[in-house]
Amino acid sequence: MTYTLRNFLASIIIIGAVAAVCSAASESFITGDVRIQPLSETLVRMEVRGPKGFEDRPTFHIQNRDLGCAEAEKVVRRDNLIVKTSAYSVHIPQNAENLDKAYITDSAGRKVWSKEGDSEYFPIITRWPNSGGGFLYDKGKLLGYSQNENTDEFLWKKETKGGWFRLKNKATGDYIYIDSGKDKIYAGKPDNIKKAEWKGESAGAGYVRLKNRAYPKYYIHIENQKGYAEVATKETTNDTNTPLSRWHSANWKLDKKSRNRRYLPEPTEKTKAWMIADEPRYVPSRWEYNPAPEGVENNGWDMSNNTEDIYVFLPQGNWKRLRQDFIELTGRTNLVSLYALGGWDSRYHPYTQKEALNKIKKYQSKDIPLDVFVVDTNWRVGASIGYDINKKLFPDMERFISNAHDLGKKIMFNDHPEPQAEALEREEVVYRNDGLRGLFDIGLDFWWFDRNWHTCINPPEGIAKEVFGMYIYDAVTRDYYPHRRPLIMANYDGIDHGKINRPSNIAAHRYSIQWTGDTRSHWNSLKDEVRNAVFAGVYGPFPYLSTDVGGHMGELTTEQYCRWVQFGTLSPIFRLHCGRKWTRDPWDYDEPCESVVREFMQMRMRLLPVLYTAARENYETGEPIMKRCDLLYPEYEEAKTNHQYLIGDDILFAPVYEPMKDSPKRSLWLPPGEWINAFTGEVLKGGETISVDIALETAPLFVRSGSVIPLAPNMLDTTKKPWEPVTLDIYPSSKTAAKAELYEDDRMSRDYEEGFYRETAFSCKPEKGGKVLNVEISAADGTFQNSLKTRSWKLRIHKPEGVKTISKVLADGKKASFKTIRKDSGKMPFAVEGGSPDGDVFEITLPEKSVYQSRNVKITFE
């Protein structure tokens, strides 16, 4: 049959004119009970009509739907509605009652997403807490188990047939099956399909035992912890003579992937489409978490318009675009106050008022930087629940906090919240507000919401206690201190005591500092914590993951202590911590422990401009402070390791997490280009895996050749000094130009949200084959309250290979002097005075001038 123009016009009817969809309040496309909203060229919303109609108010999960403009038109083709933009088309049946048949095509007409395809795969997790990470995955031939690494090998689809089901792997298409007469269990293609068919027998609490059809006496378990799954009968007993029927290691949850818990996609996936759901859809109260008037149900939260409401991201392979859209939609991470990036001391210990103050003073006498002192749960009567101060330990808590403030320290208390009622019932809201605010009244700076004990917040149905607890503590803090940044610390939603167990709620990243739970002190725990910190930044926009540096439980050797500290000082939050049986005080360990803490913490304080600028970048883009290398180098498979990372773009760190007697060298991957060992000055070619020698007082730390690193003055806390002068630590390259930026604000208030901040750009460009180095300091852009109006600068140029000295310096067009400072192997990298361990340094000082004047320095080498 010839498809004539008449046929075409009969089957396609333009229903509406082109609409510019520019905000949540602009025109939408409705058919039946479904509304389609193109929020931008890379994000679309699909919503089923709720009991109260379509929803335009912000919800708990979704804070902002005004993401830009997408010109869209509405077309009907046969029985389908099509909403078309230049980048994608949404297809749904006319007069649809739900989203079951919805799908999206790209501009070339290729299907990139469907409702059905997005929801069919899920992880399988054990009930056993001692498994070390009990997610089943396709190991190649055997069925393995591990912590969920967010790859398709961990995802399974249930194919049901006649009361039995098969479990098919997303990555390989393999099935889980038994091979006769063997204990091991396999992932592959069985010779008899019944070997791959299973039935779930209820084991309670939502878990099942997986029973095989071909061998009905056999069940899957991981009791023997061999790294792969096995099968056994119900009568099989373990070392404690407990039968399989009572093993948690044989209990499994075939967990439908929650749509309000999602990992961000792998950056190298070139993602075409990715979806989240606003479920359950709750609208927060206009009273936030202040007590609403008596008689107001759920403290004013509207929980009655719940329905299916999904958001599909269409980033066209651009992971940065997806991440940006995600934080614009769900909310940005609070930018922390600068003091949070300083040193923290924390211990579960019944301090007395005098003992706590003396410890703060001891840090100062030892020249070890400290900004935050944590009084764990022993500040209160009973050391467990409630808000009554233990006056035997702290007879005058208000004075203690005031004295700490006079010493330049902030105070955080731990809270294990004992619920009085459901989280949104008036009794609970009043009790929690009275308790938290009562301590704010006497000067407390911020709270640590700890859900680790037997007691915790009772959240609304469908929202994890971790994330709703964060909301409560954040909301009370924000209301009490309306001009301060609402800092809190809370459990990371998805990591339990150092083990990655599930994705976080899609709102969890909004709340600043998140902690991995009560970890142990051994080497494997340190390795896991490095991975956790990198993982959290890649698969969720979590910039401030906090570990118990040294581990909550266990003794440390001198070597372990140094390695924990080195990792902690080069991660976003440095918080020494342990339980009451142990100590992490630097002076309680043999040397070089105290020296390592002092030297690495002082180096961290000098690097605060780098960390703070990266924190601001996270607020704007959702990109992590600790960047896994594939975020910048996606074409290299080696870049995907979670055990090394970049700070900014130009500093690479590979923490040591094994004893030197077992591993005298550290293997790591260097990105392309030339890299300088910050401790030795050795110049190494990148783009390959290397092994470096390690010493206890140093760590594998590298700087990109051609980089410029802004440094703060030496300081023992963030309150005493402005950044004056700023030192530019320059590592010249004869081939590569460098750019960097300094971000500044008032360090405490929320004025930055209103545009009150300042940025200063730097560049460092080689000329004449590297014989001349041209350094530009741009005029500052922006201002904030009490900002420095003038500034001096110090340039420290690390002598390049082949250079003897400097023949001429022109500073702002005038001849200037310099001095040469000889290499000092006993010093730390990123110094602002004295020698440097990597080689000689040329130092140039620029006198004080307005920050709104650009500066230029031209250095000629010989």
ZAMARGU-4260 file (C-alpha; in steps of 0.2 Angstrom, whole numbers, plus 5000, padded with zeros to 4 digits):
<rodrens>
0) 5000/5000/5000 | 5007/5017/4996 | 5008/5029/5011 | 5000/5045/5003 | 5000/5062/5010
5) 4981/5060/5014 | 4985/5044/5025 | 4999/5054/5034 | 4988/5069/5038 | 4975/5057/5044
10) 4986/5048/5056 | 4996/5063/5063 | 4986/5078/5070 | 4995/5093/5077 | 4985/5096/5093
15) 4994/5112/5100 | 5006/5125/5095 | 5024/5124/5101 | 5026/5128/5119 | 5041/5135/5128
20) 5041/5125/5144 | 5052/5135/5155 | 5046/5132/5173 | 5036/5121/5184 | 5021/5133/5182
25) 5022/5134/5163 | 5012/5124/5151 | 5011/5105/5153 | 5005/5091/5142 | 4991/5080/5149
30) 4982/5065/5142 | 4970/5055/5153 | 4978/5054/5170 | 4996/5058/5165 | 5005/5074/5164
35) 5021/5076/5154 | 5033/5091/5158 | 5049/5094/5148 | 5059/5103/5162 | 5074/5105/5150
40) 5082/5098/5135 | 5090/5085/5146 | 5076/5081/5159 | 5058/5077/5158 | 5045/5074/5171
45) 5031/5061/5170 | 5017/5061/5183 | 5001/5052/5186 | 4987/5062/5193 | 4986/5061/5212
50) 4971/5061/5224 | 4972/5080/5224 | 4977/5082/5206 | 4994/5086/5198 | 5007/5092/5210
55) 5017/5109/5208 | 5023/5111/5225 | 5041/5107/5231 | 5041/5090/5239 | 5053/5081/5251
60) 5063/5074/5237 | 5061/5087/5223 | 5065/5105/5228 | 5066/5114/5211 | 5058/5110/5194
65) 5063/5127/5186 | 5078/5120/5176 | 5078/5131/5160 | 5068/5130/5144 | 5063/5116/5132
70) 5053/5120/5117 | 5041/5106/5115 | 5026/5101/5104 | 5012/5089/5106 | 5008/5077/5093
75) 4995/5063/5092 | 5000/5048/5081 | 4987/5034/5080 | 4983/5031/5098 | 4998/5038/5106
80) 5003/5055/5112 | 5020/5061/5108 | 5028/5076/5117 | 5043/5081/5106 | 5058/5092/5110
85) 5073/5094/5099 | 5082/5082/5109 | 5069/5068/5114 | 5052/5063/5112 | 5040/5055/5125
90) 5028/5042/5119 | 5013/5037/5129 | 4996/5030/5125 | 4981/5042/5123 | 4971/5044/5139
95) 4983/5034/5149 | 4979/5030/5167 | 4997/5026/5171 | 5015/5026/5165 | 5017/5008/5161
100) 5018/5010/5142 | 5028/5026/5142 | 5045/5026/5133 | 5057/5040/5126 | 5066/5041/5110
105) 5081/5052/5106 | 5082/5065/5091 | 5086/5050/5079 | 5071/5040/5084 | 5080/5027/5094
110) 5072/5021/5110 | 5083/5026/5125 | 5071/5023/5140 | 5056/5013/5144 | 5046/5012/5161
115) 5046/4993/5159 | 5065/4992/5155 | 5070/5003/5169 | 5062/4993/5184 | 5065/4975/5180
120) 5083/4972/5187 | 5087/4972/5206 | 5101/4967/5218 | 5101/4951/5229 | 5107/4954/5247
125) 5110/4942/5261 | 5102/4945/5279 | 5119/4941/5287 | 5128/4956/5294 | 5145/4947/5295
130) 5146/4943/5276 | 5158/4957/5273 | 5146/4963/5259 | 5133/4950/5254 | 5127/4955/5237
135) 5127/4941/5224 | 5136/4945/5208 | 5141/4936/5192 | 5160/4932/5195 | 5163/4924/5178
140) 5159/4906/5181 | 5155/4905/5200 | 5142/4915/5209 | 5151/4928/5220 | 5146/4939/5234
145) 5154/4956/5238 | 5149/4973/5243 | 5138/4981/5229 | 5150/4990/5217 | 5136/4997/5207
150) 5139/4987/5191 | 5128/4977/5181 | 5136/4961/5187 | 5126/4964/5203 | 5109/4966/5195
155) 5097/4952/5192 | 5080/4949/5183 | 5067/4937/5189 | 5060/4927/5175 | 5044/4918/5182
160) 5037/4901/5175 | 5025/4890/5182 | 5028/4895/5201 | 5047/4894/5199 | 5058/4908/5193
165) 5075/4910/5185 | 5088/4924/5190 | 5096/4931/5175 | 5111/4943/5176 | 5110/4960/5168
170) 5128/4961/5163 | 5131/4943/5156 | 5114/4936/5153 | 5120/4921/5164 | 5108/4912/5176
175) 5111/4906/5194 | 5111/4887/5194 | 5117/4871/5203 | 5128/4858/5195 | 5124/4841/5202
180) 5135/4834/5216 | 5145/4850/5219 | 5144/4862/5233 | 5148/4877/5223 | 5135/4887/5214
185) 5137/4894/5196 | 5133/4909/5185 | 5131/4903/5167 | 5120/4892/5155 | 5115/4875/5163
190) 5113/4860/5153 | 5095/4858/5161 | 5085/4873/5164 | 5077/4866/5179 | 5095/4868/5188
195) 5092/4887/5186 | 5074/4888/5193 | 5071/4893/5211 | 5057/4896/5223 | 5058/4908/5238
200) 5053/4900/5255 | 5049/4914/5268 | 5063/4916/5281 | 5054/4931/5289 | 5058/4950/5289
205) 5056/4951/5270 | 5069/4938/5266 | 5068/4921/5258 | 5078/4905/5257 | 5081/4900/5238
210) 5076/4882/5235 | 5082/4874/5218 | 5069/4865/5207 | 5081/4851/5200 | 5088/4848/5218
215) 5074/4853/5230 | 5084/4849/5245 | 5097/4862/5241 | 5098/4881/5246 | 5110/4895/5242
220) 5121/4901/5257 | 5138/4910/5260 | 5140/4903/5278 | 5158/4898/5274 | 5164/4915/5268
225) 5174/4908/5253 | 5170/4923/5242 | 5158/4913/5232 | 5141/4906/5235 | 5138/4887/5240
230) 5123/4876/5242 | 5118/4865/5256 | 5103/4856/5264 | 5092/4863/5278 | 5099/4850/5289
235) 5117/4855/5286 | 5125/4863/5302 | 5139/4875/5304 | 5153/4876/5317 | 5141/4881/5331
240) 5130/4866/5326 | 5116/4878/5320 | 5106/4871/5305 | 5105/4880/5288 | 5086/4883/5292
245) 5092/4896/5305 | 5107/4903/5295 | 5105/4922/5290 | 5118/4918/5277 | 5105/4908/5268
250) 5092/4921/5269 | 5090/4933/5254 | 5081/4948/5249 | 5076/4949/5230 | 5075/4968/5232
255) 5065/4977/5219 | 5077/4992/5216 | 5069/5007/5226 | 5067/5022/5214 | 5070/5034/5228
260) 5087/5026/5231 | 5098/5027/5216 | 5117/5027/5213 | 5122/5039/5200 | 5127/5030/5184
265) 5145/5025/5180 | 5153/5041/5173 | 5161/5031/5158 | 5144/5023/5154 | 5139/5037/5142
270) 5122/5037/5149 | 5108/5040/5138 | 5094/5039/5151 | 5092/5037/5169 | 5077/5039/5181
275) 5072/5043/5198 | 5055/5043/5207 | 5048/5055/5219 | 5041/5041/5230 | 5033/5042/5242
280) 5028/5060/5237 | 5026/5070/5253 | 5025/5089/5253 | 5034/5097/5268 | 5025/5108/5280
285) 5026/5127/5279 | 5031/5126/5298 | 5046/5115/5292 | 5050/5106/5308 | 5044/5119/5320
290) 5029/5113/5330 | 5013/5117/5320 | 4997/5123/5329 | 4989/5110/5339 | 4977/5099/5329
295) 4987/5100/5313 | 4989/5083/5306 | 5007/5077/5302 | 5014/5094/5308 | 5007/5101/5292
300) 5015/5089/5280 | 5003/5085/5266 | 5005/5066/5263 | 4989/5064/5254 | 4994/5067/5236
305) 5005/5052/5233 | 5006/5045/5216 | 5019/5039/5203 | 5030/5054/5199 | 5046/5050/5189
310) 5060/5061/5182 | 5070/5054/5167 | 5087/5062/5164 | 5093/5062/5146 | 5111/5068/5147
315) 5116/5062/5130 | 5131/5053/5137 | 5137/5068/5147 | 5139/5063/5166 | 5143/5081/5171
320) 5126/5087/5163 | 5117/5073/5173 | 5125/5077/5189 | 5121/5096/5187 | 5103/5092/5183
325) 5102/5080/5198 | 5107/5093/5211 | 5097/5107/5202 | 5081/5096/5204 | 5084/5087/5221
330) 5094/5101/5230 | 5112/5106/5232 | 5124/5100/5246 | 5126/5113/5259 | 5142/5122/5258
335) 5151/5119/5274 | 5158/5133/5285 | 5177/5133/5283 | 5180/5127/5301 | 5173/5110/5296
340) 5188/5108/5284 | 5200/5110/5299 | 5205/5097/5312 | 5193/5087/5323 | 5195/5078/5339
345) 5182/5065/5343 | 5181/5051/5356 | 5167/5041/5364 | 5174/5045/5382 | 5167/5053/5398
350) 5176/5069/5398 | 5176/5081/5412 | 5174/5099/5409 | 5192/5102/5414 | 5199/5087/5405
355) 5191/5092/5389 | 5198/5110/5390 | 5215/5104/5394 | 5215/5093/5379 | 5210/5107/5367
360) 5225/5117/5375 | 5236/5103/5373 | 5233/5103/5354 | 5238/5121/5354 | 5254/5118/5364
365) 5259/5104/5352 | 5256/5115/5337 | 5243/5103/5330 | 5229/5112/5321 | 5211/5109/5328
370) 5195/5118/5324 | 5181/5106/5331 | 5181/5097/5348 | 5167/5083/5349 | 5159/5078/5365
375) 5152/5061/5361 | 5136/5055/5370 | 5143/5057/5388 | 5138/5075/5389 | 5121/5070/5395
380) 5114/5061/5410 | 5115/5042/5407 | 5126/5045/5392 | 5113/5037/5381 | 5096/5047/5378
385) 5088/5063/5383 | 5094/5081/5384 | 5099/5083/5402 | 5117/5089/5405 | 5128/5078/5415
390) 5133/5091/5428 | 5145/5079/5437 | 5156/5079/5422 | 5151/5097/5416 | 5146/5107/5430
395) 5144/5123/5419 | 5142/5117/5401 | 5138/5135/5395 | 5155/5141/5402 | 5164/5126/5394
400) 5157/5130/5377 | 5161/5148/5379 | 5179/5144/5384 | 5181/5133/5369 | 5175/5147/5358
405) 5188/5159/5366 | 5201/5146/5361 | 5194/5146/5343 | 5186/5129/5343 | 5168/5124/5339
410) 5159/5111/5349 | 5148/5096/5342 | 5137/5084/5353 | 5132/5067/5348 | 5113/5063/5349
415) 5105/5046/5349 | 5087/5052/5347 | 5075/5042/5358 | 5058/5044/5349 | 5043/5050/5359
420) 5031/5047/5345 | 5031/5046/5326 | 5043/5059/5318 | 5028/5070/5313 | 5017/5068/5328
425) 5016/5084/5339 | 5023/5076/5354 | 5039/5071/5345 | 5041/5088/5336 | 5040/5098/5352
430) 5051/5086/5361 | 5065/5086/5348 | 5064/5105/5346 | 5065/5108/5364 | 5080/5096/5366
435) 5090/5102/5351 | 5087/5121/5354 | 5090/5120/5373 | 5108/5116/5369 | 5109/5129/5355
440) 5103/5141/5369 | 5119/5139/5378 | 5131/5140/5363 | 5132/5123/5355 | 5138/5124/5337
445) 5131/5109/5329 | 5124/5091/5331 | 5129/5074/5327 | 5114/5064/5323 | 5118/5046/5327
450) 5106/5032/5322 | 5118/5018/5327 | 5110/5013/5344 | 5094/5003/5348 | 5084/5019/5347
455) 5081/5031/5333 | 5069/5043/5324 | 5053/5035/5317 | 5052/5042/5300 | 5037/5043/5288
460) 5033/5027/5279 | 5045/5025/5264 | 5059/5036/5269 | 5074/5030/5278 | 5077/5035/5296
465) 5095/5041/5291 | 5089/5054/5278 | 5073/5059/5288 | 5084/5062/5304 | 5096/5072/5293
470) 5081/5083/5288 | 5076/5085/5306 | 5092/5091/5313 | 5096/5102/5297 | 5079/5110/5299
475) 5080/5114/5317 | 5098/5120/5315 | 5093/5131/5300 | 5079/5139/5309 | 5089/5142/5325
480) 5104/5149/5316 | 5095/5157/5301 | 5111/5166/5295 | 5123/5152/5298 | 5126/5137/5286
485) 5116/5122/5294 | 5130/5110/5298 | 5126/5093/5304 | 5135/5076/5304 | 5125/5060/5302
490) 5126/5042/5296 | 5128/5040/5278 | 5112/5032/5271 | 5119/5016/5263 | 5135/5013/5272
495) 5134/5003/5288 | 5149/5002/5299 | 5160/5004/5284 | 5151/4992/5272 | 5142/4998/5257
500) 5125/4990/5257 | 5113/5000/5247 | 5111/5017/5237 | 5107/5032/5246 | 5090/5041/5246
505) 5090/5054/5232 | 5088/5068/5245 | 5102/5063/5256 | 5116/5072/5248 | 5108/5089/5253
510) 5115/5087/5271 | 5133/5090/5273 | 5144/5079/5283 | 5140/5060/5283 | 5149/5047/5292
515) 5152/5029/5288 | 5148/5022/5305 | 5158/5012/5319 | 5173/5005/5309 | 5187/4995/5315
520) 5206/5000/5315 | 5214/4986/5305 | 5221/4987/5287 | 5206/4981/5278 | 5195/4994/5286
525) 5207/5008/5281 | 5207/5001/5263 | 5188/5001/5264 | 5186/5018/5270 | 5197/5025/5256
530) 5186/5016/5244 | 5170/5022/5253 | 5175/5040/5251 | 5179/5039/5233 | 5164/5029/5229
535) 5152/5041/5238 | 5158/5055/5227 | 5157/5045/5211 | 5140/5036/5213 | 5132/5050/5223
540) 5136/5068/5225 | 5142/5066/5242 | 5157/5078/5245 | 5160/5077/5264 | 5161/5058/5269
545) 5169/5057/5286 | 5177/5041/5293 | 5182/5038/5310 | 5201/5041/5307 | 5210/5027/5316
550) 5194/5017/5317 | 5181/5017/5331 | 5186/5000/5338 | 5203/4992/5340 | 5222/4995/5344
555) 5233/5003/5331 | 5251/5000/5328 | 5262/5015/5325 | 5262/5011/5306 | 5243/5010/5305
560) 5241/5026/5315 | 5252/5036/5303 | 5243/5028/5287 | 5226/5032/5294 | 5231/5050/5298
565) 5239/5053/5281 | 5223/5047/5272 | 5212/5058/5284 | 5222/5074/5282 | 5220/5072/5263
570) 5202/5069/5263 | 5188/5082/5265 | 5184/5079/5284 | 5199/5075/5296 | 5191/5068/5312
575) 5202/5057/5324 | 5190/5046/5333 | 5189/5030/5344 | 5179/5022/5357 | 5182/5023/5376
580) 5194/5008/5377 | 5207/5016/5365 | 5215/5032/5361 | 5219/5042/5345 | 5228/5056/5354
585) 5244/5059/5344 | 5255/5061/5359 | 5250/5044/5366 | 5258/5035/5351 | 5277/5032/5348
590) 5285/5043/5336 | 5284/5047/5322 | 5265/5047/5325 | 5264/5064/5333 | 5276/5072/5320
595) 5265/5064/5306 | 5249/5072/5313 | 5257/5089/5316 | 5266/5090/5299 | 5251/5083/5288
600) 5238/5093/5297 | 5249/5109/5295 | 5250/5105/5277 | 5231/5102/5276 | 5228/5119/5283
605) 5239/5127/5270 | 5229/5117/5257 | 5213/5124/5263 | 5211/5136/5248 | 5211/5121/5237
610) 5199/5111/5247 | 5187/5126/5250 | 5187/5130/5231 | 5183/5112/5227 | 5169/5112/5240
615) 5162/5127/5231 | 5163/5118/5215 | 5153/5104/5222 | 5140/5116/5228 | 5138/5122/5210
620) 5141/5106/5200 | 5139/5091/5212 | 5157/5085/5207 | 5166/5077/5222 | 5181/5085/5231
625) 5190/5068/5230 | 5189/5065/5211 | 5191/5047/5205 | 5203/5048/5190 | 5190/5042/5177
630) 5180/5058/5180 | 5194/5067/5171 | 5201/5053/5161 | 5186/5042/5156 | 5196/5033/5142
635) 5208/5024/5154 | 5201/5008/5162 | 5215/5010/5176 | 5207/5027/5181 | 5192/5018/5188
640) 5201/5012/5204 | 5192/5018/5220 | 5209/5018/5230 | 5217/5034/5223 | 5210/5051/5219
645) 5213/5068/5213 | 5211/5084/5225 | 5206/5097/5212 | 5213/5093/5195 | 5232/5094/5200
650) 5235/5084/5216 | 5235/5065/5216 | 5235/5055/5231 | 5236/5036/5233 | 5234/5032/5252
655) 5244/5017/5259 | 5233/5004/5267 | 5245/4989/5268 | 5260/4986/5280 | 5277/4990/5273
660) 5283/4972/5277 | 5271/4965/5265 | 5271/4979/5252 | 5286/4989/5252 | 5280/4998/5237
665) 5263/5006/5232 | 5256/5003/5215 | 5246/5017/5207 | 5240/5024/5191 | 5247/5041/5185
670) 5236/5051/5173 | 5243/5057/5157 | 5256/5071/5157 | 5271/5073/5168 | 5269/5071/5187
675) 5281/5077/5201 | 5283/5066/5217 | 5279/5080/5230 | 5291/5072/5243 | 5306/5068/5231
680) 5305/5079/5216 | 5306/5064/5204 | 5297/5068/5188 | 5287/5054/5181 | 5278/5051/5164
685) 5259/5048/5166 | 5247/5037/5157 | 5253/5021/5165 | 5254/5011/5181 | 5269/5013/5192
690) 5276/5007/5209 | 5284/5019/5221 | 5294/5017/5237 | 5285/5022/5253 | 5292/5028/5270
695) 5282/5030/5286 | 5283/5049/5287 | 5278/5051/5268 | 5264/5046/5257 | 5262/5044/5238
700) 5258/5062/5234 | 5260/5069/5216 | 5258/5086/5208 | 5255/5089/5190 | 5269/5097/5181
705) 5263/5114/5175 | 5251/5117/5189 | 5248/5132/5201 | 5242/5128/5219 | 5235/5142/5230
710) 5240/5140/5248 | 5235/5149/5264 | 5247/5154/5278 | 5252/5143/5292 | 5239/5142/5305
715) 5232/5131/5319 | 5214/5135/5316 | 5203/5144/5304 | 5198/5158/5315 | 5214/5167/5318
720) 5221/5173/5302 | 5214/5179/5285 | 5222/5172/5270 | 5236/5185/5269 | 5247/5183/5260
725) 5241/5169/5248 | 5255/5159/5241 | 5255/5152/5223 | 5265/5136/5223 | 5270/5134/5205
730) 5277/5119/5197 | 5282/5125/5179 | 5281/5115/5163 | 5289/5120/5147 | 5274/5113/5138
735) 5259/5114/5148 | 5249/5130/5154 | 5240/5130/5170 | 5224/5138/5177 | 5218/5138/5195
740) 5205/5148/5205 | 5203/5154/5223 | 5186/5155/5230 | 5183/5165/5246 | 5167/5170/5256
745) 5164/5175/5274 | 5166/5157/5279 | 5151/5155/5290 | 5135/5163/5283 | 5123/5159/5270
750) 5127/5175/5260 | 5136/5165/5247 | 5119/5159/5241 | 5114/5177/5237 | 5130/5180/5227
755) 5141/5187/5241 | 5158/5179/5237 | 5174/5182/5228 | 5184/5172/5215 | 5201/5176/5209
760) 5208/5167/5194 | 5227/5162/5191 | 5236/5156/5175 | 5254/5151/5173 | 5259/5150/5154
765) 5276/5144/5148 | 5284/5155/5134 | 5299/5154/5122 | 5300/5135/5124 | 5299/5136/5143
770) 5313/5149/5145 | 5300/5162/5151 | 5285/5159/5163 | 5271/5171/5163 | 5260/5171/5179
775) 5244/5181/5178 | 5233/5185/5194 | 5217/5191/5188 | 5207/5205/5196 | 5196/5198/5209
780) 5178/5196/5204 | 5164/5199/5218 | 5164/5204/5236 | 5158/5199/5253 | 5156/5206/5271
785) 5173/5210/5279 | 5183/5204/5264 | 5201/5209/5262 | 5202/5224/5250 | 5221/5223/5248
790) 5232/5208/5247 | 5250/5203/5245 | 5256/5188/5236 | 5270/5176/5237 | 5276/5165/5222
795) 5286/5150/5225 | 5292/5143/5209 | 5299/5125/5210 | 5315/5124/5200 | 5311/5115/5183
800) 5323/5102/5177 | 5338/5110/5167 | 5336/5127/5175 | 5351/5134/5184 | 5343/5150/5190
805) 5332/5165/5186 | 5340/5179/5176 | 5326/5192/5177 | 5309/5195/5186 | 5297/5208/5180
810) 5282/5211/5192 | 5268/5222/5186 | 5281/5228/5173 | 5294/5233/5185 | 5310/5223/5189
815) 5309/5213/5205 | 5320/5203/5216 | 5319/5185/5220 | 5328/5173/5232 | 5333/5155/5230
820) 5329/5143/5244 | 5338/5126/5244 | 5330/5109/5244 | 5326/5103/5261 | 5321/5084/5262
825) 5315/5086/5280 | 5301/5098/5275 | 5283/5095/5269 | 5276/5098/5252 | 5266/5114/5249
830) 5276/5125/5261 | 5274/5143/5261 | 5291/5147/5269 | 5308/5138/5270 | 5313/5124/5259
835) 5304/5111/5250 | 5307/5092/5249 | 5306/5091/5230 | 5320/5103/5225 | 5325/5121/5225
840) 5312/5135/5226 | 5313/5152/5219 | 5303/5164/5230 | 5295/5181/5224 | 5285/5193/5235
845) 5272/5205/5227 | 5268/5219/5238 | 5251/5223/5244 | 5239/5230/5232 | 5220/5231/5229
850) 5213/5214/5226 | 5203/5222/5211 | 5220/5225/5202 | 5227/5212/5191 | 5245/5207/5194
855) 5258/5200/5182 | 5274/5192/5184 | 5286/5187/5170 | 5301/5176/5175 | 5315/5172/5163
860) 5325/5156/5167 | 5343/5152/5162
</rodrens>
